[in-house]
């Protein structure tokens, strides 16, 4: 016969053990752990709670859809959509790529559209300017067909443009104003322009 000390032990008038005021139950003790009940008998815990979630702050939208979690002492089911790999293409500098709200598995990417990327080459970028890591080499004179012209000023306004077959002027030489100076009958000089 096993020794059963009971729920209260008094030795020489002194209380050595008193379980009669205890109110712990199997549900209060971790599953599988042994304890003594208020009547002195041994009990085994059944509580499977492993965390106090009373101060947890997550909401369903922050938990993956279909997954459960304990929040504030309650089990909630997540509603956050699983987007998997999110990808996008940049086609215009003023049009952002929109990434939908939800879980992303980290395998997606966003990059410059191939047709736009093909244009980002040194010859299309002004010399000394770097765009997306590509240093420009365009001097600004590519495709130019310059012409050198000479003009003589006149009393009428003139517009100097390149002739057909040229797309710019490299140099314009302006002659001196043609002036003829002669002595006049009054003893002075007469200046004739043109």
C-alpha positions in Angstrom: 0.0 0.0 0.0 1.4 3.4 -1.0 1.8 6.2 1.4 -0.9 8.8 1.0 -0.2 12.0 3.1 -3.6 13.5 2.4 -4.3 17.2 1.7 -3.2 18.6 5.0 -0.3 17.6 7.3 0.0 19.0 10.9 3.0 17.9 12.9 3.4 18.9 16.6 0.7 21.6 16.1 2.5 23.1 13.1 1.0 23.0 9.6 3.6 21.4 7.4 1.5 21.0 4.3 -2.0 22.3 3.4 -3.5 21.8 -0.1 -7.1 22.4 0.9 -7.0 26.0 -0.2 -5.4 25.2 -3.6 -7.6 25.7 -6.7 -5.3 24.5 -9.4 -6.8 22.1 -12.0 -5.4 19.9 -14.8 -6.2 22.7 -17.3 -3.9 25.1 -15.3 -0.9 22.8 -15.5 1.3 22.2 -18.6 0.3 19.0 -20.4 2.1 15.9 -19.0 3.4 17.6 -15.8 2.5 16.1 -12.4 1.0 18.1 -9.5 -1.0 17.5 -6.3 -4.7 18.4 -6.2 -6.4 20.0 -3.2 -7.5 16.6 -1.9 -3.8 15.4 -1.9 -4.2 13.1 -4.9 -1.8 13.4 -7.8 -2.9 15.0 -11.1 -1.5 15.4 -14.6 -1.7 18.7 -16.5 -3.6 19.0 -19.7 -2.8 22.6 -20.7 -1.3 22.9 -24.1 -0.9 26.7 -24.1 2.7 27.5 -24.7 2.6 31.3 -24.7 0.7 34.2 -23.1 -0.7 36.1 -26.1 -2.7 38.6 -24.2 -0.4 41.5 -25.3 0.1 40.3 -28.9 -0.8 43.1 -31.5 -1.0 41.2 -34.8 -4.2 41.5 -36.8 -5.7 39.0 -39.4 -4.4 41.1 -42.3 -0.8 40.7 -41.1 -1.0 36.9 -40.9 -0.9 34.7 -44.1 -4.3 33.7 -45.3 -5.4 30.3 -43.9 -2.7 30.3 -41.1 -3.7 30.7 -37.5 -2.1 32.4 -34.6 -2.9 33.3 -31.0 -3.5 37.0 -30.5 -5.0 38.6 -27.3 -5.7 35.1 -26.0 -7.8 34.2 -29.1 -6.9 32.1 -32.1 -7.4 34.2 -35.3 -7.1 33.1 -39.0 -5.0 35.2 -41.2 -6.3 37.0 -44.3 -3.1 38.3 -45.9 -3.0 37.0 -49.5 0.0 35.0 -50.6 1.3 36.9 -53.7 4.3 34.6 -54.3 6.8 36.1 -56.7 5.9 39.7 -57.6 7.5 41.0 -60.8 7.2 44.2 -62.8 8.6 46.1 -65.7 9.6 49.8 -65.7 8.5 51.3 -69.0 8.3 55.0 -68.2 10.2 57.1 -65.7 7.0 58.6 -64.3 5.0 55.4 -64.1 5.8 53.5 -60.9 5.5 49.7 -60.7 2.7 48.9 -58.2 3.3 46.0 -55.9 0.1 44.5 -54.4 -0.3 44.2 -50.7 0.4 40.8 -49.3 3.1 38.2 -48.7 5.9 38.0 -51.2 8.3 35.1 -51.3 11.3 37.2 -52.3 11.9 35.6 -55.7 10.3 38.4 -57.7 12.0 41.3 -59.3 11.3 44.6 -61.0 13.5 45.8 -63.9 13.7 48.2 -66.9 11.7 47.0 -69.9 14.0 45.4 -72.5 13.1 47.8 -75.3 13.8 50.8 -73.0 17.0 49.2 -71.6 18.3 48.9 -75.2 18.1 52.7 -75.5 20.3 53.3 -72.4 23.7 53.2 -74.1 26.6 55.7 -74.0 25.9 57.0 -77.5 22.4 58.1 -76.5 23.5 59.9 -73.3 25.2 63.3 -73.3 28.9 63.0 -72.6 29.7 63.3 -68.8 26.1 62.3 -67.8 25.5 58.9 -66.1 22.0 57.3 -66.3 21.3 54.0 -64.5 25.1 53.3 -64.3 25.7 54.0 -68.0 28.2 56.9 -68.7 27.3 59.0 -71.7 29.7 59.4 -74.6 27.5 61.5 -77.0 29.3 64.7 -77.8 26.4 66.4 -79.4 27.9 66.7 -82.8 26.8 63.3 -84.1 25.0 63.6 -87.4 26.0 67.2 -88.0 26.7 68.6 -91.4 28.1 72.1 -90.8 28.6 74.9 -93.4 30.9 77.9 -93.3 29.4 81.1 -94.8 30.5 84.6 -95.5 28.1 87.6 -95.5 28.4 91.3 -96.2 26.4 93.6 -94.0 23.8 95.8 -95.6 21.2 98.4 -94.5 18.5 95.6 -94.6 18.2 92.9 -91.9 19.6 89.5 -92.9 18.8 86.0 -91.8 21.8 83.7 -92.2 20.8 80.0 -92.5 22.7 77.0 -93.8 22.1 76.0 -97.5 20.4 72.8 -98.6 22.5 69.7 -97.6 23.7 71.3 -94.4 22.0 71.3 -91.0 24.1 73.9 -89.1 26.6 76.7 -89.5 30.1 76.1 -88.2 31.2 79.7 -88.8 29.9 82.9 -90.3 32.4 85.5 -91.6 31.0 89.0 -91.7 32.8 91.4 -94.0 33.6 94.9 -93.0 30.9 97.5 -93.9 31.8 98.8 -97.3 32.4 102.6 -97.0 33.7 105.0 -99.6 35.3 108.1 -98.2 35.6 111.2 -100.5 36.5 114.9 -100.0 33.6 117.1 -100.4 33.3 120.8 -101.6 32.9 122.1 -98.1 36.3 120.9 -97.2 35.1 117.8 -95.2 34.7 114.1 -95.9 31.7 112.4 -97.4 31.1 108.8 -96.3 29.2 106.6 -98.7 28.0 103.3 -97.3 27.2 100.4 -99.5 
